């Protein structure tokens, strides 16, 4: 007599299994700080295991996966909503996602590694604008995160550079020394400055960031860099603590 697959699915907490191609592995940085995630490699694929979830988060659903399964106690893999298994999960070497993705993987090339310049000028401005981003040191950020209320941290996300600088995005920004930026539609401009020609905002967005997948970050010398939004992680205390100083 065969196994009662439907019974095993509805009486246990769902254990989700995701199969994705290795070339898309960098996308896992967006879920690095989620609890209960494990990962394993097999040939050209990465397998991600999510345990103890009552439902899938938006971040997990946005991953570029090939297949999403629910696993039963016999390692049978079911497509959600189906009662017949698609395949059996083979034995693999699993490890926590936080160990698989090194801290330096979600690193943005923040100021200090700027090699591009375009003929767009920033000029001084007397307009007051609300700060959207802050560039500060990793040590100051880690010290702040240890004592900051969780509600303040939950409104922020951050990326760390190889030279231990941190770009923090969100509101309200932490009261830390550093360079503050205002947001001109995914274009971060230092506070106290503006584009010499306001119409250049559309040009920059169209030519440099057509798909809105990055932040275009300017410094006061009119130099810029593109920072992929996938480099940013939620400002959970655990995520800040796990960011190591070189």
Secondary structure, DSSP 8 states (H G I E B T S, - for coil): ----HHHHHHHS--EEEEEEEGGGGGGGGGGTT-TTEEEEEETTEEEEEE-S-SS--HHHHTS--SEEEEE-TT-EEE-TT-SS-SEE------EEHHHHS-TTTTB---TTS---B-S--EEE--------EEEEEHHHHHHHHHHS-HHHHTTEEEEE-TTSEEEEEESS--S-SSEEEEESSSEEEETTEEESSTTHHHHHHHHH-TTS-EEEEE-TTSBEEEEEGGG-EE--HHHHHTS---
